Amino acid sequence: MVMVDKNSLALISVNDPELMISKPQALTAATGMDALTHAVEALVTPGAYDVTKKLSIGAIELIKEYLPRAVANGHDIEAREGMVNAIFLGGMSFNNAGLGYVHSMAHQLGAVYNLPHGVCCAMLLPVIERENTKCVPEAFCNVAKALGLHVEGKSDEECADYAIAEIEKLSETVGIPKKLTELGIEEKDFDFEYLSKNALIDACAPGNPFMPTLEETIEFYKELF
């Protein structure tokens, strides 16, 4: 469901916020949450290192500040510029550190059911990261701080819980659906096994802090209903 090749990488990118002023609210929200997913996954992956961690943290900070503004008012050029910078920082981070199982599952979901990639990522992000907190709770202290939460004196586990809750809050603020039924997809029609088998062999799967089983992946998809 995803193709990876060094020849597909752009030599030049044009990051001009004025080109994004006319983006609809839903597209702004979806692409913004995809950028957040890039940054969070690149921050907690085993492939992360000091430079990529700083890039991810910077991206998360900008997204928390500017995404709600960009969604609320597409002509807010300061918010658009903030999001352009966030997307760029997150892109540099994940292109060096890697991604994780949110993208593995989102690739299948979007391709099979013709859903916006960013919406798929946003819906799956808290589901998978909640599981990842059990493996690397300390990594989510950085996520929590980047999201502007005051977690001084809190345990790693508490930081992780606060971070996931804040991600869910941000997703709701920008209007991301919580359940697939809101997008016209019924559980009885969902091909859990097909999507899950493909998620397990997705190029992004090895970057996750833990490797889920087929049964676990099916349960993750079920959380979207």
C-alpha atoms as a printed R data frame, in Angstrom:
    type eleno elety resid chain resno       x       y      z
1   ATOM     1    CA   MET     A     1   0.000   0.000  0.000
2   ATOM     2    CA   VAL     A     2   3.044   2.293  0.065
3   ATOM     3    CA   MET     A     3   6.036   2.642 -2.249
4   ATOM     4    CA   VAL     A     4   9.453   3.630 -0.947
5   ATOM     5    CA   ASP     A     5  12.391   4.550 -3.165
6   ATOM     6    CA   LYS     A     6  15.175   7.097 -2.856
7   ATOM     7    CA   ASN     A     7  14.393   8.274 -6.382
8   ATOM     8    CA   SER     A     8  10.987   9.490 -5.225
9   ATOM     9    CA   LEU     A     9  12.552  12.051 -2.880
10  ATOM    10    CA   ALA     A    10  12.250  15.672 -3.976
11  ATOM    11    CA   LEU     A    11  15.399  17.647 -4.682
12  ATOM    12    CA   ILE     A    12  13.652  20.941 -3.878
13  ATOM    13    CA   SER     A    13  10.565  21.787 -1.837
14  ATOM    14    CA   VAL     A    14   8.720  25.101 -1.961
15  ATOM    15    CA   ASN     A    15   7.457  25.938  1.525
16  ATOM    16    CA   ASP     A    16   5.345  29.034  0.944
17  ATOM    17    CA   PRO     A    17   2.508  29.654  3.422
18  ATOM    18    CA   GLU     A    18   0.723  31.950  0.976
19  ATOM    19    CA   LEU     A    19   0.131  28.964 -1.307
20  ATOM    20    CA   MET     A    20  -1.849  27.317  1.492
21  ATOM    21    CA   ILE     A    21  -4.292  30.097  2.330
22  ATOM    22    CA   SER     A    22  -7.040  28.576  0.188
23  ATOM    23    CA   LYS     A    23  -6.758  25.084  1.722
24  ATOM    24    CA   PRO     A    24 -10.145  23.996  3.139
25  ATOM    25    CA   GLN     A    25 -10.499  23.509  6.884
26  ATOM    26    CA   ALA     A    26 -10.774  19.725  6.650
27  ATOM    27    CA   LEU     A    27  -7.632  19.448  4.529
28  ATOM    28    CA   THR     A    28  -5.752  21.784  6.858
29  ATOM    29    CA   ALA     A    29  -6.759  19.675  9.853
30  ATOM    30    CA   ALA     A    30  -5.895  16.368  8.184
31  ATOM    31    CA   THR     A    31  -2.490  17.421  6.889
32  ATOM    32    CA   GLY     A    32  -1.713  19.077 10.207
33  ATOM    33    CA   MET     A    33  -2.487  15.917 12.157
34  ATOM    34    CA   ASP     A    34  -0.396  13.927  9.682
35  ATOM    35    CA   ALA     A    35   2.477  16.290 10.470
36  ATOM    36    CA   LEU     A    36   1.902  15.707 14.187
37  ATOM    37    CA   THR     A    37   2.002  11.960 13.577
38  ATOM    38    CA   HIS     A    38   5.294  12.324 11.706
39  ATOM    39    CA   ALA     A    39   6.803  14.205 14.622
40  ATOM    40    CA   VAL     A    40   5.488  11.949 17.390
41  ATOM    41    CA   GLU     A    41   6.377   8.691 15.662
42  ATOM    42    CA   ALA     A    42   9.852   9.965 14.794
43  ATOM    43    CA   LEU     A    43  10.338  11.026 18.416
44  ATOM    44    CA   VAL     A    44   9.459   7.678 20.012
45  ATOM    45    CA   THR     A    45  10.936   5.314 17.402
46  ATOM    46    CA   PRO     A    46  14.083   3.378 18.356
47  ATOM    47    CA   GLY     A    47  15.749   5.082 15.392
48  ATOM    48    CA   ALA     A    48  15.501   8.536 16.984
49  ATOM    49    CA   TYR     A    49  18.678  10.345 18.018
50  ATOM    50    CA   ASP     A    50  19.530  13.765 19.448
51  ATOM    51    CA   VAL     A    51  19.167  15.778 16.232
52  ATOM    52    CA   THR     A    52  15.928  14.129 15.102
53  ATOM    53    CA   LYS     A    53  14.474  14.408 18.603
54  ATOM    54    CA   LYS     A    54  15.034  18.171 18.597
55  ATOM    55    CA   LEU     A    55  13.429  18.444 15.161
56  ATOM    56    CA   SER     A    56  10.397  16.459 16.323
57  ATOM    57    CA   ILE     A    57  10.003  18.479 19.501
58  ATOM    58    CA   GLY     A    58  10.172  21.710 17.522
59  ATOM    59    CA   ALA     A    59   7.528  20.439 15.109
60  ATOM    60    CA   ILE     A    60   5.169  19.371 17.908
61  ATOM    61    CA   GLU     A    61   5.503  22.741 19.636
62  ATOM    62    CA   LEU     A    62   4.612  24.587 16.432
63  ATOM    63    CA   ILE     A    63   1.674  22.301 15.632
64  ATOM    64    CA   LYS     A    64   0.180  22.706 19.102
65  ATOM    65    CA   GLU     A    65   0.382  26.490 18.758
66  ATOM    66    CA   TYR     A    66  -0.572  27.015 15.144
67  ATOM    67    CA   LEU     A    67  -2.741  24.161 13.857
68  ATOM    68    CA   PRO     A    68  -5.949  25.220 15.654
69  ATOM    69    CA   ARG     A    69  -5.422  28.760 14.386
70  ATOM    70    CA   ALA     A    70  -4.797  27.645 10.803
71  ATOM    71    CA   VAL     A    71  -7.944  25.508 10.867
72  ATOM    72    CA   ALA     A    72 -10.053  28.285 12.389
73  ATOM    73    CA   ASN     A    73  -8.828  30.941  9.967
74  ATOM    74    CA   GLY     A    74  -7.098  29.867  6.787
75  ATOM    75    CA   HIS     A    75  -6.011  33.453  6.109
76  ATOM    76    CA   ASP     A    76  -3.997  33.615  9.342
77  ATOM    77    CA   ILE     A    77  -0.643  33.870  7.583
78  ATOM    78    CA   GLU     A    78   1.340  33.574 10.822
79  ATOM    79    CA   ALA     A    79  -0.403  30.282 11.597
80  ATOM    80    CA   ARG     A    80   0.139  29.051  8.043
81  ATOM    81    CA   GLU     A    81   3.840  29.897  8.283
82  ATOM    82    CA   GLY     A    82   4.080  28.134 11.629
83  ATOM    83    CA   MET     A    83   2.555  25.007 10.123
84  ATOM    84    CA   VAL     A    84   4.845  25.150  7.082
85  ATOM    85    CA   ASN     A    85   7.824  25.202  9.431
86  ATOM    86    CA   ALA     A    86   6.363  22.390 11.531
87  ATOM    87    CA   ILE     A    87   5.792  20.192  8.491
88  ATOM    88    CA   PHE     A    88   9.354  20.821  7.323
89  ATOM    89    CA   LEU     A    89  10.897  20.025 10.721
90  ATOM    90    CA   GLY     A    90   8.824  16.873 11.112
91  ATOM    91    CA   GLY     A    91   9.740  15.786  7.608
92  ATOM    92    CA   MET     A    92  13.443  16.137  8.312
93  ATOM    93    CA   SER     A    93  12.998  14.158 11.506
94  ATOM    94    CA   PHE     A    94  11.101  11.164 10.166
95  ATOM    95    CA   ASN     A    95  13.192  10.950  6.995
96  ATOM    96    CA   ASN     A    96  16.168  10.263  9.239
97  ATOM    97    CA   ALA     A    97  14.650   8.507 12.266
98  ATOM    98    CA   GLY     A    98  11.755   6.652 10.650
99  ATOM    99    CA   LEU     A    99   8.061   6.266 11.413
100 ATOM   100    CA   GLY     A   100   5.987   3.586 13.138
101 ATOM   101    CA   TYR     A   101   2.830   1.532 13.283
102 ATOM   102    CA   VAL     A   102   0.392   4.438 13.027
103 ATOM   103    CA   HIS     A   103   1.532   4.925  9.461
104 ATOM   104    CA   SER     A   104   1.603   1.177  8.821
105 ATOM   105    CA   MET     A   105  -2.088   0.926  9.676
106 ATOM   106    CA   ALA     A   106  -3.059   4.277  8.155
107 ATOM   107    CA   HIS     A   107  -1.602   3.336  4.768
108 ATOM   108    CA   GLN     A   108  -3.926   0.335  4.552
109 ATOM   109    CA   LEU     A   109  -6.976   2.140  5.890
110 ATOM   110    CA   GLY     A   110  -6.676   5.073  3.528
111 ATOM   111    CA   ALA     A   111  -5.951   2.977  0.449
112 ATOM   112    CA   VAL     A   112  -8.719   0.410  0.899
113 ATOM   113    CA   TYR     A   113 -11.476   2.788  2.013
114 ATOM   114    CA   ASN     A   114 -10.385   5.916  0.111
115 ATOM   115    CA   LEU     A   115  -9.965   8.030  3.243
116 ATOM   116    CA   PRO     A   116  -7.690  11.064  3.701
117 ATOM   117    CA   HIS     A   117  -4.310   9.896  4.963
118 ATOM   118    CA   GLY     A   118  -4.132  12.556  7.659
119 ATOM   119    CA   VAL     A   119  -7.533  11.593  9.040
120 ATOM   120    CA   CYS     A   120  -6.450   7.948  9.235
121 ATOM   121    CA   CYS     A   121  -3.270   8.941 11.053
122 ATOM   122    CA   ALA     A   122  -5.132  11.194 13.468
123 ATOM   123    CA   MET     A   123  -7.632   8.489 14.390
124 ATOM   124    CA   LEU     A   124  -4.945   5.848 14.882
125 ATOM   125    CA   LEU     A   125  -2.368   8.045 16.635
126 ATOM   126    CA   PRO     A   126  -3.771   7.802 20.191
127 ATOM   127    CA   VAL     A   127  -4.590   4.108 19.726
128 ATOM   128    CA   ILE     A   128  -1.034   3.085 18.846
129 ATOM   129    CA   GLU     A   129   0.812   5.595 21.001
130 ATOM   130    CA   ARG     A   130  -1.173   4.472 24.040
131 ATOM   131    CA   GLU     A   131   0.356   1.037 23.466
132 ATOM   132    CA   ASN     A   132   3.790   2.515 22.798
133 ATOM   133    CA   THR     A   133   3.728   4.257 26.172
134 ATOM   134    CA   LYS     A   134   3.993   0.813 27.771
135 ATOM   135    CA   CYS     A   135   7.350   0.287 26.029
136 ATOM   136    CA   VAL     A   136   8.920   3.741 26.091
137 ATOM   137    CA   PRO     A   137   6.987   5.898 28.594
138 ATOM   138    CA   GLU     A   138  10.012   8.139 29.053
139 ATOM   139    CA   ALA     A   139   9.847   9.228 25.400
140 ATOM   140    CA   PHE     A   140   6.377  10.641 25.969
141 ATOM   141    CA   CYS     A   141   7.660  13.077 28.579
142 ATOM   142    CA   ASN     A   142   9.186  14.971 25.653
143 ATOM   143    CA   VAL     A   143   5.888  14.727 23.774
144 ATOM   144    CA   ALA     A   144   3.984  16.083 26.776
145 ATOM   145    CA   LYS     A   145   6.370  18.999 27.259
146 ATOM   146    CA   ALA     A   146   6.306  19.846 23.554
147 ATOM   147    CA   LEU     A   147   2.507  19.936 23.757
148 ATOM   148    CA   GLY     A   148   2.825  22.610 26.433
149 ATOM   149    CA   LEU     A   149   1.873  20.441 29.398
150 ATOM   150    CA   HIS     A   150   3.350  21.120 32.824
151 ATOM   151    CA   VAL     A   151   4.547  17.679 33.874
152 ATOM   152    CA   GLU     A   152   7.385  18.540 36.220
153 ATOM   153    CA   GLY     A   153   7.519  16.016 39.039
154 ATOM   154    CA   LYS     A   154   5.257  13.576 37.222
155 ATOM   155    CA   SER     A   155   6.259   9.977 36.539
156 ATOM   156    CA   ASP     A   156   7.013   8.808 33.008
157 ATOM   157    CA   GLU     A   157   3.721   6.925 32.988
158 ATOM   158    CA   GLU     A   158   1.778  10.017 34.069
159 ATOM   159    CA   CYS     A   159   3.510  12.098 31.389
160 ATOM   160    CA   ALA     A   160   2.524   9.508 28.812
161 ATOM   161    CA   ASP     A   161  -1.130   9.562 29.882
162 ATOM   162    CA   TYR     A   162  -1.230  13.364 29.738
163 ATOM   163    CA   ALA     A   163   0.397  13.375 26.294
164 ATOM   164    CA   ILE     A   164  -2.130  10.946 24.813
165 ATOM   165    CA   ALA     A   165  -5.038  12.890 26.297
166 ATOM   166    CA   GLU     A   166  -3.683  16.130 24.824
167 ATOM   167    CA   ILE     A   167  -3.293  14.540 21.389
168 ATOM   168    CA   GLU     A   168  -6.929  13.428 21.531
169 ATOM   169    CA   LYS     A   169  -7.974  16.916 22.608
170 ATOM   170    CA   LEU     A   170  -6.097  18.553 19.724
171 ATOM   171    CA   SER     A   171  -7.614  16.124 17.236
172 ATOM   172    CA   GLU     A   172 -11.103  16.926 18.505
173 ATOM   173    CA   THR     A   173 -10.400  20.665 18.427
174 ATOM   174    CA   VAL     A   174  -9.564  20.605 14.715
175 ATOM   175    CA   GLY     A   175 -12.585  18.456 13.864
176 ATOM   176    CA   ILE     A   176 -11.151  15.005 13.203
177 ATOM   177    CA   PRO     A   177 -13.813  12.253 13.397
178 ATOM   178    CA   LYS     A   178 -13.497   9.880 16.338
179 ATOM   179    CA   LYS     A   179 -15.028   6.798 14.727
180 ATOM   180    CA   LEU     A   180 -15.063   5.296 11.241
181 ATOM   181    CA   THR     A   181 -18.850   5.146 11.329
182 ATOM   182    CA   GLU     A   182 -18.792   8.950 11.053
183 ATOM   183    CA   LEU     A   183 -17.122   8.419  7.665
184 ATOM   184    CA   GLY     A   184 -19.722   5.928  6.479
185 ATOM   185    CA   ILE     A   185 -17.775   2.743  7.247
186 ATOM   186    CA   GLU     A   186 -19.577   0.043  9.200
187 ATOM   187    CA   GLU     A   187 -17.797  -2.555 11.318
188 ATOM   188    CA   LYS     A   188 -19.652  -5.423  9.628
189 ATOM   189    CA   ASP     A   189 -18.192  -4.392  6.266
190 ATOM   190    CA   PHE     A   190 -14.621  -3.856  7.493
191 ATOM   191    CA   ASP     A   191 -11.985  -6.355  6.334
192 ATOM   192    CA   PHE     A   192  -9.995  -6.535  9.572
193 ATOM   193    CA   GLU     A   193  -7.752  -9.444  8.608
194 ATOM   194    CA   TYR     A   194  -6.783  -8.119  5.174
195 ATOM   195    CA   LEU     A   195  -5.826  -4.683  6.453
196 ATOM   196    CA   SER     A   196  -4.024  -6.100  9.482
197 ATOM   197    CA   LYS     A   197  -1.943  -8.549  7.455
198 ATOM   198    CA   ASN     A   198  -0.843  -5.738  5.171
199 ATOM   199    CA   ALA     A   199  -0.068  -3.417  8.083
200 ATOM   200    CA   LEU     A   200   2.322  -6.012  9.488
201 ATOM   201    CA   ILE     A   201   4.427  -5.985  6.310
202 ATOM   202    CA   ASP     A   202   4.255  -2.223  5.737
203 ATOM   203    CA   ALA     A   203   7.590  -0.429  5.357
204 ATOM   204    CA   CYS     A   204   6.959   1.654  8.489
205 ATOM   205    CA   ALA     A   205   6.185  -1.241 10.837
206 ATOM   206    CA   PRO     A   206   9.793  -2.004 11.895
207 ATOM   207    CA   GLY     A   207  10.164   1.545 13.222
208 ATOM   208    CA   ASN     A   208   7.626   1.053 15.994
209 ATOM   209    CA   PRO     A   209   8.860   0.544 19.579
210 ATOM   210    CA   PHE     A   210   7.151  -2.854 19.579
211 ATOM   211    CA   MET     A   211   5.946  -5.189 16.840
212 ATOM   212    CA   PRO     A   212   2.255  -6.044 17.221
213 ATOM   213    CA   THR     A   213   0.776  -9.410 16.364
214 ATOM   214    CA   LEU     A   214  -1.973  -9.937 13.814
215 ATOM   215    CA   GLU     A   215  -4.508 -10.295 16.615
216 ATOM   216    CA   GLU     A   216  -3.353  -7.074 18.283
217 ATOM   217    CA   THR     A   217  -3.559  -5.197 14.987
218 ATOM   218    CA   ILE     A   218  -7.116  -6.380 14.458
219 ATOM   219    CA   GLU     A   219  -8.002  -5.102 17.929
220 ATOM   220    CA   PHE     A   220  -6.402  -1.730 17.158
221 ATOM   221    CA   TYR     A   221  -8.614  -1.361 14.098
222 ATOM   222    CA   LYS     A   222 -11.639  -2.360 16.164
223 ATOM   223    CA   GLU     A   223 -10.980   0.607 18.448
224 ATOM   224    CA   LEU     A   224 -11.956   2.853 15.545
225 ATOM   225    CA   PHE     A   225 -15.574   1.656 15.782
